[in-house]
């Protein structure tokens, strides 16, 4: 087990570990076989605390996006386990995994993935509608207020700026009140002003609503809003920083690059 990221006891179930909502143990992910095998993850163990913003950083090819996809149930590990809200998702069949993702996981990606024929409100409510649910009016209002989209609900994506589209995507992810929200390079397609707005929104979702967030990023200024930064290199967790600013994160990345 990688000691730098472990707040849980190796043999104890997640349900017995207060405050932990995501736990990964000894994750290995291999692609290919024989001479062409690529080990994207090599024995990664970590935990994510409720109401915490965790950033995952690393150079290109370090395995950070692979890790997020496995934690979110979008990919399966070659070996190892992932628990979300006490459920080992690596043992679930496709239907059960789809239901768990719908009920417990929110997604925000670099590209907004909004449906162009729907307005902002319809995009926000779409996952709930597909599941046969309706948005709770009080929660819908809170999310709209938090994302500052009150005057944009009837606008289609083509009528919104990039930052506004990403705010719609975040609102959509928050609408089901997920146990954990995964954000993969959420500011990677935005200018600096819009990036700042999105990072502030993600931070406020943690501070004001207790949302748990795992954010993959290559940007030290984005990672600086996190409570904790985990560094991946060659498919392994190699360092952790708590409450670091951008300068400290840049220095840590340089040290990893020279090691």
C-alpha positions as CSV (number, residue, x, y, z in Angstrom):
1,X,0.0,0.0,0.0
2,X,1.2,3.5,-0.8
3,X,1.6,5.2,2.6
4,X,1.5,8.8,1.4
5,X,-2.2,8.6,0.5
6,X,-3.6,6.1,3.0
7,X,-6.0,7.2,5.7
8,X,-7.7,3.9,6.0
9,X,-6.6,0.5,7.5
10,X,-5.6,-2.0,4.8
11,X,-8.0,-4.8,5.9
12,X,-10.9,-2.7,7.2
13,X,-14.0,-2.2,4.9
14,X,-14.7,1.3,3.7
15,X,-18.0,1.3,5.7
16,X,-15.9,1.1,8.9
17,X,-13.7,4.1,7.9
18,X,-15.5,7.3,8.9
19,X,-15.4,10.1,6.4
20,X,-14.0,8.1,3.5
21,X,-16.2,8.0,0.4
22,X,-13.8,6.7,-2.2
23,X,-11.0,4.1,-1.6
24,X,-8.7,2.5,-4.1
25,X,-6.5,-0.4,-3.2
26,X,-3.5,-1.7,-5.2
27,X,-4.9,-0.6,-8.6
28,X,-3.1,-2.0,-11.6
29,X,-4.1,-1.2,-15.2
30,X,-2.3,-2.9,-18.1
31,X,-3.0,-2.4,-21.7
32,X,-1.9,-4.9,-24.3
33,X,0.2,-8.0,-23.6
34,X,3.6,-9.5,-24.2
35,X,6.3,-7.1,-25.5
36,X,3.7,-4.4,-26.1
37,X,2.2,-4.3,-22.6
38,X,1.8,-0.8,-21.1
39,X,1.3,-0.4,-17.4
40,X,-0.7,2.7,-16.9
41,X,-1.1,2.1,-13.2
42,X,1.2,0.1,-11.0
43,X,-0.3,-0.5,-7.5
44,X,-2.0,2.8,-6.7
45,X,-3.8,3.0,-3.3
46,X,-5.6,6.1,-2.1
47,X,-8.6,7.4,-0.2
48,X,-10.8,10.5,-0.7
49,X,-12.5,12.1,2.2
50,X,-16.0,13.4,2.3
51,X,-16.3,17.1,1.6
52,X,-12.7,17.3,0.3
53,X,-11.3,18.6,-3.0
54,X,-8.5,16.4,-4.1
55,X,-6.4,17.2,-7.1
56,X,-4.4,14.6,-9.1
57,X,-1.4,15.8,-11.0
58,X,1.4,14.3,-13.1
59,X,3.2,14.6,-16.4
60,X,1.6,13.4,-19.6
61,X,1.5,9.6,-19.5
62,X,1.7,9.4,-15.7
63,X,-1.7,7.6,-15.5
64,X,-3.8,10.4,-14.0
65,X,-6.7,10.2,-16.4
66,X,-6.6,6.4,-16.3
67,X,-6.9,6.6,-12.5
68,X,-9.8,8.9,-12.6
69,X,-11.7,6.7,-15.2
70,X,-11.2,3.7,-12.9
71,X,-12.2,5.5,-9.8
72,X,-15.4,6.8,-11.6
73,X,-16.3,3.3,-13.0
74,X,-15.6,4.3,-16.6
75,X,-12.9,1.7,-16.9
76,X,-12.0,-1.4,-14.9
77,X,-8.6,-2.2,-13.3
78,X,-6.6,-5.2,-14.3
79,X,-6.4,-5.9,-10.6
80,X,-7.2,-4.0,-7.4
81,X,-10.4,-2.6,-6.0
82,X,-12.4,0.6,-5.8
83,X,-15.1,1.3,-3.2
84,X,-17.5,4.2,-3.5
85,X,-19.9,4.8,-0.6
86,X,-19.1,1.4,0.7
87,X,-19.7,-0.5,-2.5
88,X,-16.9,-2.3,-4.3
89,X,-17.6,-1.2,-7.9
90,X,-15.0,-3.5,-9.4
91,X,-17.4,-6.4,-8.6
92,X,-20.5,-4.9,-10.1
93,X,-22.0,-6.0,-13.4
94,X,-22.7,-3.4,-16.1
95,X,-26.3,-2.7,-15.1
96,X,-25.5,-2.3,-11.4
97,X,-22.4,-0.1,-12.3
98,X,-24.5,2.1,-14.5
99,X,-27.0,2.6,-11.7
100,X,-24.3,3.4,-9.2
101,X,-22.7,6.0,-11.5
102,X,-26.2,7.5,-12.0
103,X,-26.9,7.7,-8.3
104,X,-23.5,8.5,-6.8
105,X,-21.1,10.0,-9.4
106,X,-21.1,13.3,-11.2
107,X,-18.8,14.0,-14.2
108,X,-17.3,17.2,-15.5
109,X,-14.9,17.0,-18.5
110,X,-12.7,19.4,-20.5
111,X,-15.2,19.5,-23.3
112,X,-18.7,20.3,-22.0
113,X,-20.7,17.6,-23.7
114,X,-23.9,19.6,-23.8
115,X,-26.7,18.7,-26.2
116,X,-26.9,21.6,-28.7
117,X,-30.7,21.3,-29.2
118,X,-31.5,21.7,-25.5
119,X,-31.3,24.9,-23.5
120,X,-29.3,25.2,-20.3
121,X,-32.1,24.1,-18.0
122,X,-32.9,21.1,-20.1
123,X,-29.2,20.1,-20.2
124,X,-29.0,20.4,-16.5
125,X,-32.0,18.2,-15.9
126,X,-31.3,15.7,-18.6
127,X,-29.6,12.9,-16.5
128,X,-32.5,13.1,-14.0
129,X,-35.0,12.9,-16.7
130,X,-33.4,9.9,-18.3
131,X,-33.5,8.2,-14.8
132,X,-37.2,9.1,-14.5
133,X,-36.7,11.6,-11.8
134,X,-37.5,15.3,-11.4
135,X,-35.2,17.9,-9.9
136,X,-35.9,18.9,-6.4
137,X,-37.0,22.6,-6.8
138,X,-35.1,23.8,-3.7
139,X,-31.9,22.1,-4.8
140,X,-32.3,23.2,-8.4
141,X,-32.6,26.8,-7.2
142,X,-29.5,26.4,-5.0
143,X,-27.5,25.0,-7.8
144,X,-28.6,27.7,-10.2
145,X,-27.7,30.4,-7.7
146,X,-24.3,28.8,-7.0
147,X,-23.5,28.6,-10.7
148,X,-24.9,32.1,-11.5
149,X,-27.0,30.7,-14.3
150,X,-30.3,32.3,-13.4
151,X,-30.4,34.5,-16.5
152,X,-29.1,31.8,-18.9
153,X,-31.5,28.9,-18.3
154,X,-33.4,29.4,-21.7
155,X,-30.2,29.8,-23.7
156,X,-28.8,27.0,-25.9
157,X,-25.1,26.1,-25.7
158,X,-24.4,28.1,-28.9
159,X,-25.6,31.2,-27.1
160,X,-23.3,30.7,-24.1
161,X,-19.6,31.4,-23.6
162,X,-17.2,28.6,-22.9
163,X,-17.2,29.4,-19.2
164,X,-21.0,29.5,-19.1
165,X,-21.2,26.1,-20.9
166,X,-18.8,24.6,-18.3
167,X,-21.0,26.1,-15.5
168,X,-24.0,24.3,-17.1
169,X,-22.0,21.1,-17.2
170,X,-21.1,21.5,-13.5
171,X,-24.7,22.3,-12.6
172,X,-25.8,19.1,-14.5
173,X,-23.3,17.1,-12.5
174,X,-24.4,18.5,-9.2
175,X,-28.1,18.2,-9.9
176,X,-28.3,14.5,-8.7
177,X,-26.3,15.4,-5.5
178,X,-23.6,12.9,-6.3
179,X,-21.5,11.3,-3.6
180,X,-18.4,12.3,-5.5
181,X,-17.8,14.6,-8.5
182,X,-15.0,13.8,-10.9
183,X,-13.6,16.7,-12.9
184,X,-11.1,15.8,-15.7
185,X,-9.2,19.0,-16.8
186,X,-12.3,21.1,-16.2
187,X,-10.5,24.4,-17.1
188,X,-8.4,22.9,-20.0
189,X,-10.6,24.5,-22.7
190,X,-11.1,27.9,-21.1
191,X,-9.3,31.2,-21.0
192,X,-7.8,32.4,-17.7
193,X,-10.8,34.5,-16.6
194,X,-13.3,31.7,-17.3
195,X,-10.9,29.2,-15.6
196,X,-10.9,31.3,-12.5
197,X,-14.7,31.3,-12.4
198,X,-14.9,27.6,-12.8
199,X,-12.3,26.9,-10.1
200,X,-14.1,29.3,-7.7
201,X,-17.4,27.4,-8.4
202,X,-15.8,24.0,-7.7
203,X,-14.2,25.3,-4.5
204,X,-17.6,26.8,-3.4
205,X,-19.4,23.5,-4.1
206,X,-17.0,21.9,-1.5
207,X,-17.1,24.7,1.1
208,X,-20.8,25.6,0.9
209,X,-22.4,22.3,-0.1
210,X,-19.9,19.7,1.3
211,X,-19.4,18.3,-2.2
212,X,-16.6,15.7,-2.6
213,X,-14.5,16.4,-5.7
214,X,-11.6,14.7,-7.4
215,X,-10.0,16.9,-10.1
216,X,-7.4,15.8,-12.6
217,X,-5.4,18.7,-13.8
218,X,-2.0,19.6,-15.3
219,X,-2.4,23.3,-14.2
220,X,-0.7,24.2,-10.8
221,X,-2.9,27.2,-10.4
222,X,-6.0,25.0,-10.7
223,X,-4.5,22.4,-8.3
224,X,-3.8,25.2,-5.8
225,X,-7.5,25.4,-5.0
226,X,-7.5,21.8,-3.7
227,X,-7.2,20.7,-0.1
228,X,-4.8,18.0,-1.2
229,X,-2.7,17.3,-4.2
230,X,-1.6,13.8,-5.2
231,X,1.2,13.4,-7.7
232,X,1.5,10.5,-10.1
233,X,4.6,9.5,-12.0
234,X,4.9,6.4,-14.2
235,X,1.7,5.0,-12.9
236,X,2.5,5.3,-9.2
237,X,1.6,7.8,-6.4
238,X,4.9,9.4,-5.5
239,X,4.1,12.5,-3.5
240,X,1.3,14.4,-1.6
241,X,0.9,18.0,-0.7
242,X,-1.7,19.5,1.6
243,X,-2.8,23.1,1.2
244,X,0.0,24.1,-1.2
245,X,0.0,27.2,-3.3
246,X,0.9,27.3,-7.0
247,X,4.6,28.0,-6.4
248,X,4.8,25.0,-4.1
249,X,3.1,22.8,-6.6
250,X,5.4,24.0,-9.4
251,X,8.4,23.3,-7.3
252,X,7.1,19.8,-6.5
253,X,6.6,19.1,-10.2
254,X,10.1,20.3,-11.1
255,X,11.5,18.0,-8.4
256,X,9.6,15.1,-9.8
257,X,10.8,15.9,-13.3
258,X,14.4,15.9,-12.2
259,X,14.2,12.7,-10.1
